[in-house]
Amino acid sequence: AIEALLRRHGFHFSKSLGQNFLIDDEMLEEIVRASGASGRNVLEIGAGAGCLTNVLARSAKRVLAIEIDKNLIPVLETVLQPYKNVTLVQGDVLKVNLEQLAQECFGGEPFDVVANLPYYITTPIIMDLLENERHVDSITVMVQKEVAERMQARPKEKEYGALSIAVQYYCDAKLDMIVQPACFMPRPKVASAVITLKVLPERKVKTADEKLFFHLVKCAFGQRRKTLMNCLFHLGNLGFSKEELAELLEELGWDTRVRGEALGLEEFAALTDKIAQKKASI
């Protein structure tokens, strides 16, 4: 039915927008179940042809569906016609005024995010939702399987990086299911995964300077093969000599050859506080 509808509207899939629509009914129901969105406010990013929106609208309190592709709006209007609890917005989620849209749609109440995210913008969207304190309670997203693995990775694991730390700083992450390419139209080349990020009421670690914390994390993984000290020296712009950085790491009781990928949240928080303290005393 969805194929016929898309044909009727003369729709063509866009590679540049990373369009792969999840069309497996069972999987769509599973995602909505995993999200716990029943009776709640939901923001859907990338509504596509409305397959997931349709299932969400049946159980959620209100749905705000954002879709970037103008060509899909008539398709979505047809699919969502029976529902009075859906607000459809055409636009780029990273450019629209999300604060204002959420306020108008949800009246300042918290909301959950449920989305089948285009792979090329997964990280910027998730970081925007987390960093800007968007009243988001949880984020249930379909992402590339390896991205889901990165979000859950622990120190010293190959997948561990800046995204792992950012997600774990703000959330508890739980892998819900793996979704095979056959569940999509057109089929992607890789397996996908659905992951739920429960946003925590408080950060997992306390740090003197959150901005500095994330700056150090980015530096530490900027050149993975280099030691933490070299990354901080070349990318950190911290104003310390190599000798001062070596001294600082030794004061923390660390080997000066330690790499960023060996540090967990607590270590990055300790490093942040140590550097903030040093800067303040200069």
Secondary structure as UniProt FT lines:
FT   HELIX           2..8
FT   TURN            9..10
FT   TURN            15..18
FT   STRAND          21..22
FT   HELIX           25..35
FT   TURN            38..39
FT   STRAND          41..45
FT   TURN            48..49
FT   HELIX           51..59
FT   STRAND          62..67
FT   HELIX           70..72
FT   HELIX           73..79
FT   TURN            80..82
FT   STRAND          86..90
FT   TURN            93..95
FT   HELIX           98..106
FT   TURN            107..108
FT   STRAND          111..116
FT   HELIX           119..121
FT   HELIX           122..131
FT   TURN            132..133
FT   STRAND          136..144
FT   HELIX           145..152
FT   TURN            155..156
FT   TURN            158..159
FT   HELIX           162..170
FT   STRAND          171..179
FT   HELIX           181..183
FT   STRAND          184..185
FT   STRAND          192..199
FT   HELIX           210..220
FT   TURN            221..225
FT   HELIX           228..235
FT   HELIX           242..251
FT   TURN            252..253
FT   TURN            256..257
FT   HELIX           260..262
FT   HELIX           265..281
//
